[in-house]
């Protein structure tokens, strides 16, 4: 895929500005080295910038059967992507204000992310959000988070009335409220409620989906060199199609439960990078709730999803951190019609390098 001159200028300018921000220490930072103590203003304001590059070999998580169809050139109206894999660049900016409110520590953070797909411009999107945390006392806090995605391409969907495929995309609002507490010096717990609402384009509006999720986390740090975490979540998602009696209108409502276990190991050798190592395993089961027996893709369907992560974090010069992560995802489907399962099962792999710097 060729970039037009405007896209090349925009990409070059963004990379140049990010390089300056991440690597070249400014005069202000050079002067800062003269004093070991941070100024009061620097404690109140901070900025986190990241540049992440990812290679994903299955960007829409198509099944092997679909990928064979795509590679074979048949039924191309089903696909709007230029390639099944892609390089993805993510630029993230996180300014934060920190101070005291009602006698306790509090902070407010804004979030901006842009995701640039090198080959598949239809997948490019951006997200904004904000996060606020208020400590009630040293061992307990409450947190509120909101984010918004104005336009995200999902995949092409078949429309019965049109006897053809259309591009399906949605906007998304996400809200999270969380309460956290230190049960022990080495053991932390939190519980959160998460709400999301997806609004699709008119041609596939029956997919409009409202989700409610409860999640709880336990984080155990028995020593300075290792940390474990365990979380469990239950989600109930209801689609507009559930309220439409027409059997040809899809109902994508579902219930889901997920369990994640992770470990992080801290080392100080070699001292030049002080590496950390992380691994996690997630199992997620989804049960579709439609009673429309004509929908062979969802009636009586259960999905078993597995995600594996292996990663490392290195400390770099100029206060840079480098995160390297590998993810493997797998879905295996159980439906009354075994032939359908091959159309739904998928595997995907991704590897990413993420440079971050805090100011």
C-alpha positions as CSV (number, residue, x, y, z in Angstrom):
1,X,0.0,0.0,0.0
2,X,1.4,3.4,-1.0
3,X,1.1,6.5,1.3
4,X,0.2,9.8,-0.2
5,X,2.4,12.8,0.5
6,X,0.1,14.2,3.2
7,X,0.2,10.9,5.1
8,X,4.0,10.7,4.8
9,X,4.4,14.3,6.1
10,X,2.1,13.6,9.0
11,X,3.8,10.4,9.9
12,X,7.3,11.9,9.6
13,X,6.3,14.9,11.7
14,X,4.8,12.7,14.4
15,X,7.9,10.5,14.6
16,X,10.2,13.5,14.8
17,X,8.3,15.1,17.6
18,X,8.0,11.9,19.5
19,X,11.8,11.3,19.0
20,X,12.5,14.7,20.5
21,X,10.2,14.1,23.4
22,X,11.4,10.6,24.2
23,X,15.1,10.7,23.6
24,X,16.6,14.2,23.6
25,X,16.8,15.7,27.1
26,X,15.7,19.3,27.1
27,X,17.6,22.1,28.8
28,X,15.0,22.1,31.6
29,X,15.8,18.4,32.3
30,X,19.5,19.1,32.2
31,X,19.1,21.8,34.8
32,X,17.0,19.5,36.9
33,X,20.0,17.2,37.5
34,X,21.6,19.9,39.6
35,X,19.0,19.2,42.3
36,X,18.1,15.8,43.6
37,X,14.7,17.0,44.8
38,X,11.8,17.5,42.3
39,X,10.1,20.8,42.3
40,X,6.6,21.0,43.7
41,X,5.1,21.6,40.2
42,X,6.8,18.5,38.8
43,X,5.2,16.5,41.5
44,X,1.8,17.9,40.6
45,X,2.1,17.4,36.8
46,X,3.5,14.5,34.9
47,X,3.3,13.2,31.3
48,X,3.6,9.7,30.0
49,X,4.3,9.2,26.3
50,X,4.4,5.9,24.5
51,X,5.2,4.7,21.0
52,X,4.1,1.1,20.3
53,X,4.7,-1.0,17.2
54,X,2.9,-4.3,16.8
55,X,2.8,-7.0,14.2
56,X,-0.5,-8.9,14.2
57,X,-0.9,-11.9,11.9
58,X,-4.7,-11.9,12.0
59,X,-6.0,-8.4,12.6
60,X,-9.8,-9.2,12.5
61,X,-9.5,-12.7,13.9
62,X,-10.9,-14.5,10.9
63,X,-11.2,-18.2,10.9
64,X,-8.9,-20.4,8.9
65,X,-11.7,-21.1,6.4
66,X,-12.3,-17.4,6.0
67,X,-8.6,-16.8,5.5
68,X,-8.5,-19.5,2.9
69,X,-11.4,-17.8,1.1
70,X,-9.7,-14.5,1.3
71,X,-6.4,-15.8,0.0
72,X,-8.2,-17.7,-2.8
73,X,-9.8,-14.5,-4.1
74,X,-13.4,-15.8,-3.9
75,X,-16.3,-13.8,-2.6
76,X,-14.2,-10.7,-2.1
77,X,-17.3,-8.6,-1.2
78,X,-17.0,-10.3,2.3
79,X,-13.7,-8.5,2.9
80,X,-12.7,-4.8,3.1
81,X,-9.2,-5.4,4.4
82,X,-6.1,-5.1,2.2
83,X,-4.3,-7.9,4.1
84,X,-5.0,-10.3,6.9
85,X,-1.9,-9.2,8.8
86,X,-0.5,-5.7,9.5
87,X,2.0,-3.5,11.3
88,X,0.2,-1.2,13.8
89,X,1.6,1.9,15.3
90,X,0.1,3.3,18.5
91,X,0.9,6.8,19.8
92,X,-0.3,7.3,23.3
93,X,-0.2,10.5,25.5
94,X,-1.1,10.6,29.2
95,X,-0.9,14.0,31.0
96,X,-1.7,13.7,34.7
97,X,-2.4,16.2,37.5
98,X,-1.8,15.0,41.1
99,X,-2.5,16.7,44.4
100,X,-4.6,16.6,47.5
101,X,-8.4,16.8,47.6
102,X,-10.5,16.5,50.8
103,X,-7.2,15.9,52.7
104,X,-6.1,12.9,50.6
105,X,-4.1,12.1,47.4
106,X,-6.0,12.5,44.2
107,X,-5.2,12.6,40.5
108,X,-6.8,13.3,37.2
109,X,-5.4,11.9,33.9
110,X,-6.4,12.5,30.3
111,X,-5.7,9.8,27.7
112,X,-5.3,10.0,23.9
113,X,-4.4,7.1,21.6
114,X,-4.1,6.9,17.8
115,X,-3.8,3.5,16.1
116,X,-2.2,3.6,12.6
117,X,-2.5,0.4,10.5
118,X,0.2,0.5,7.8
119,X,-1.7,-1.4,5.1
120,X,-5.4,-1.4,6.2
121,X,-6.5,2.3,6.5
122,X,-10.0,1.1,7.2
123,X,-8.8,-0.1,10.6
124,X,-7.2,3.2,11.7
125,X,-8.9,4.8,14.6
126,X,-8.4,7.0,17.7
127,X,-9.6,7.0,21.3
128,X,-9.9,9.6,24.0
129,X,-10.6,9.2,27.7
130,X,-10.0,10.4,31.2
131,X,-9.4,8.7,34.6
132,X,-9.8,10.1,38.1
133,X,-8.7,8.5,41.4
134,X,-9.4,9.7,44.9
135,X,-7.8,8.1,48.0
136,X,-10.2,7.9,50.9
137,X,-7.3,7.1,53.1
138,X,-3.8,5.6,52.6
139,X,-5.2,2.0,52.0
140,X,-8.3,2.7,50.0
141,X,-9.4,4.6,46.8
142,X,-12.2,5.1,44.4
143,X,-11.7,5.5,40.7
144,X,-13.7,6.6,37.7
145,X,-12.7,6.1,34.1
146,X,-14.4,7.1,30.8
147,X,-13.3,6.5,27.2
148,X,-14.8,7.1,23.7
149,X,-14.0,5.7,20.3
150,X,-15.9,7.6,17.5
151,X,-15.5,5.1,14.7
152,X,-14.1,1.5,14.7
153,X,-14.3,-0.9,11.7
154,X,-15.5,-4.3,12.9
155,X,-15.8,-6.4,9.7
156,X,-18.1,-6.8,6.7
157,X,-21.5,-8.3,7.5
158,X,-24.0,-10.1,5.2
159,X,-27.4,-8.3,4.8
160,X,-30.1,-10.7,3.8
161,X,-32.4,-8.1,2.2
162,X,-29.6,-6.7,0.1
163,X,-28.0,-10.1,-0.6
164,X,-24.6,-8.6,-0.2
165,X,-22.0,-7.6,2.4
166,X,-21.7,-4.1,4.0
167,X,-19.0,-2.6,6.1
168,X,-19.9,-2.8,9.8
169,X,-18.4,-0.2,12.2
170,X,-19.4,1.2,15.6
171,X,-18.7,4.0,18.1
172,X,-18.1,3.0,21.7
173,X,-18.6,4.6,25.0
174,X,-17.0,3.0,28.0
175,X,-17.4,3.8,31.8
176,X,-15.7,2.1,34.7
177,X,-16.1,2.7,38.5
178,X,-13.7,0.9,40.9
179,X,-13.0,0.6,44.6
180,X,-9.7,-0.6,45.8
181,X,-8.4,-1.6,49.2
182,X,-5.1,-2.9,50.7
183,X,-6.2,-6.0,52.7
184,X,-2.6,-6.5,53.9
185,X,0.7,-4.9,53.2
186,X,1.3,-7.4,50.5
187,X,-2.2,-8.0,49.3
188,X,-4.5,-5.6,47.4
189,X,-8.0,-6.1,46.1
190,X,-10.4,-4.1,44.0
191,X,-13.9,-4.5,42.5
192,X,-15.2,-2.6,39.5
193,X,-18.3,-2.1,37.5
194,X,-17.8,-1.7,33.7
195,X,-20.4,-0.3,31.3
196,X,-19.9,-0.2,27.5
197,X,-22.3,0.8,24.7
198,X,-21.5,0.1,21.0
199,X,-23.6,1.8,18.3
200,X,-23.3,0.4,14.8
201,X,-24.1,1.9,11.5
202,X,-27.8,1.8,10.4
203,X,-27.4,-1.3,8.1
204,X,-26.5,-3.5,11.1
205,X,-28.1,-1.6,13.9
206,X,-29.5,-4.8,15.4
207,X,-25.9,-5.3,16.6
208,X,-26.1,-2.3,18.9
209,X,-24.9,-3.7,22.2
210,X,-25.0,-2.6,25.8
211,X,-22.7,-4.5,28.2
212,X,-22.6,-4.6,32.0
213,X,-19.6,-6.3,33.7
214,X,-18.5,-6.9,37.3
215,X,-14.8,-7.7,37.9
216,X,-12.7,-8.3,41.0
217,X,-8.9,-8.4,41.2
218,X,-6.4,-9.7,43.8
219,X,-2.8,-8.6,43.6
220,X,-0.3,-10.3,45.9
221,X,3.3,-9.1,46.3
222,X,5.0,-11.6,48.7
223,X,8.5,-10.1,48.1
224,X,10.3,-7.4,46.2
225,X,11.1,-9.7,43.3
226,X,7.7,-11.3,42.4
227,X,4.1,-10.3,42.1
228,X,1.0,-12.4,41.3
229,X,-2.5,-11.3,40.2
230,X,-5.8,-13.0,39.7
231,X,-9.0,-11.5,38.4
232,X,-12.5,-12.8,37.6
233,X,-15.2,-11.0,35.6
234,X,-18.8,-11.7,34.6
235,X,-20.4,-9.8,31.7
236,X,-24.0,-9.5,30.5
237,X,-24.4,-8.0,27.0
238,X,-27.8,-7.2,25.4
239,X,-28.3,-6.4,21.7
240,X,-31.1,-4.5,20.0
241,X,-31.8,-7.5,17.9
242,X,-33.2,-9.4,20.9
243,X,-36.2,-7.1,20.9
244,X,-37.0,-7.7,17.3
245,X,-39.2,-10.8,16.6
246,X,-38.1,-11.2,13.0
247,X,-36.1,-14.4,12.8
248,X,-33.9,-13.0,10.1
249,X,-32.7,-10.2,12.4
250,X,-29.6,-11.3,14.3
251,X,-29.4,-11.3,18.1
252,X,-25.8,-11.1,19.3
253,X,-26.6,-11.0,23.0
254,X,-24.3,-13.0,25.3
255,X,-23.2,-13.8,28.8
256,X,-19.4,-14.2,29.4
257,X,-17.1,-15.1,32.3
258,X,-13.3,-14.7,32.3
259,X,-10.5,-15.7,34.6
260,X,-7.0,-14.4,34.4
261,X,-3.8,-15.4,36.3
262,X,-0.5,-13.5,35.9
263,X,3.0,-13.3,37.4
264,X,5.7,-10.6,37.2
265,X,9.3,-11.3,38.2
266,X,11.7,-8.4,38.9
267,X,15.5,-8.6,38.6
268,X,18.4,-6.2,38.8
269,X,20.8,-8.1,36.6
270,X,22.1,-6.9,34.3
271,X,22.0,-3.5,36.0
272,X,22.0,-1.7,32.7
273,X,18.4,-2.7,31.9
274,X,17.0,-4.2,35.2
275,X,14.7,-6.5,33.3
276,X,11.3,-7.6,34.4
277,X,9.5,-10.7,33.1
278,X,5.8,-11.2,32.9
279,X,3.4,-14.0,31.9
280,X,-0.3,-14.4,32.1
281,X,-3.1,-16.8,31.1
282,X,-6.7,-15.9,30.5
283,X,-9.7,-18.2,29.9
284,X,-13.0,-16.6,28.7
285,X,-16.2,-18.5,28.1
286,X,-19.0,-16.8,26.1
287,X,-22.6,-18.2,25.8
288,X,-24.8,-16.6,23.2
289,X,-28.4,-16.0,24.4
290,X,-30.4,-15.9,21.2
291,X,-33.5,-18.0,20.9
292,X,-33.7,-17.5,17.1
293,X,-33.2,-21.0,15.9
294,X,-32.6,-19.9,12.3
295,X,-29.3,-18.2,13.3
296,X,-27.0,-21.2,12.9
297,X,-24.0,-19.1,13.9
298,X,-25.3,-18.2,17.4
299,X,-28.2,-20.5,18.5
300,X,-26.8,-22.8,21.2
301,X,-23.3,-21.5,20.7
302,X,-20.5,-21.4,23.3
303,X,-17.1,-20.0,22.7
304,X,-13.9,-20.9,24.7
305,X,-11.3,-18.3,24.3
306,X,-7.7,-18.5,25.5
307,X,-5.1,-15.8,25.7
308,X,-1.4,-16.3,26.6
309,X,1.0,-13.4,27.1
310,X,4.8,-13.4,27.6
311,X,6.7,-10.2,28.0
312,X,9.7,-8.3,29.4
313,X,10.4,-4.7,30.4
314,X,13.8,-3.1,30.1
315,X,15.0,0.2,31.6
316,X,16.8,2.2,28.9
317,X,18.9,5.4,28.8
318,X,17.1,8.8,29.0
319,X,14.5,7.4,31.3
320,X,13.0,5.2,28.6
321,X,11.3,1.9,29.2
322,X,11.0,-0.8,26.6
323,X,8.2,-3.3,26.8
324,X,8.3,-6.4,24.6
325,X,5.2,-8.5,24.5
326,X,4.0,-11.6,22.7
327,X,0.3,-12.6,22.7
328,X,-1.3,-15.8,21.4
329,X,-5.1,-15.9,21.1
330,X,-7.3,-18.9,20.3
331,X,-11.0,-19.4,20.0
332,X,-12.7,-22.8,19.9
333,X,-16.5,-22.9,19.3
334,X,-19.1,-25.4,20.3
335,X,-22.4,-25.3,18.3
336,X,-25.2,-27.8,17.4
337,X,-23.9,-27.8,13.9
338,X,-20.3,-29.0,13.8
339,X,-19.7,-27.7,10.3
340,X,-20.2,-24.2,11.5
341,X,-17.4,-24.4,14.0
342,X,-14.7,-24.4,11.4
343,X,-16.1,-21.0,10.2
344,X,-15.7,-19.5,13.6
345,X,-12.6,-20.9,15.2
346,X,-9.4,-18.9,14.9
347,X,-5.8,-18.4,16.1
348,X,-3.8,-15.2,16.1
349,X,-0.3,-14.1,17.1
350,X,1.0,-10.6,17.8
351,X,4.3,-9.2,19.0
352,X,4.9,-5.6,20.1
353,X,7.7,-3.2,21.1
354,X,6.5,-0.3,23.2
355,X,8.8,2.6,24.2
356,X,7.5,4.7,27.1
357,X,8.9,7.8,28.9
358,X,7.6,9.7,31.9
359,X,8.3,13.4,32.4
